Amino acid sequence: MTGLSTILIVVGLFLAGGVYSFHKQKLPTGVIALLGICSVLCLVAGVLRIQGIWE
């Protein structure tokens, strides 16, 4: 269970870095918003799995 949680958190942080990079490159807002939403979903899913709320 913790292996998948770790992967979800790492992917979420990677996507968050992509949001920052895309914002600096002034890419379309839609791409940045989609990447941000995916990042938040991965981070929340990873934390919920660590807490044992979502199995």
C-alpha positions in Angstrom: 0.0 0.0 0.0 2.8 2.5 0.8 4.5 1.8 -2.5 1.6 3.1 -4.5 1.2 6.0 -2.1 4.8 7.0 -2.7 4.4 6.8 -6.5 1.3 8.9 -6.4 3.0 11.6 -4.3 6.1 11.6 -6.5 4.0 11.9 -9.6 2.0 14.7 -8.0 5.2 16.6 -7.1 6.5 16.1 -10.6 3.4 17.5 -12.1 3.5 20.4 -9.7 7.0 21.2 -11.1 5.5 21.0 -14.6 2.9 23.6 -13.6 5.6 26.0 -12.4 7.7 25.4 -15.5 4.7 25.8 -17.9 3.7 29.0 -16.2 7.2 30.4 -16.6 7.1 29.5 -20.3 3.7 31.3 -20.6 2.0 28.2 -22.1 -1.8 28.2 -22.5 -3.8 28.5 -19.3 -5.8 25.4 -20.1 -2.7 23.2 -20.1 -1.5 24.7 -16.8 -5.0 24.2 -15.2 -5.2 20.6 -16.4 -1.7 19.8 -15.1 -2.5 21.5 -11.8 -5.7 19.5 -11.3 -3.9 16.2 -12.1 -1.1 17.2 -9.6 -3.6 17.9 -6.8 -5.5 14.7 -7.5 -2.3 12.6 -7.3 -1.1 14.3 -4.1 -4.5 13.9 -2.4 -4.8 10.2 -3.4 -1.3 9.5 -2.1 -2.0 11.2 1.2 -5.4 9.4 1.6 -3.7 6.1 0.9 -1.1 6.8 3.6 -3.7 7.7 6.1 -5.6 4.5 5.3 -8.8 6.4 4.3 -8.7 5.2 0.7 -7.6 1.6 0.0 
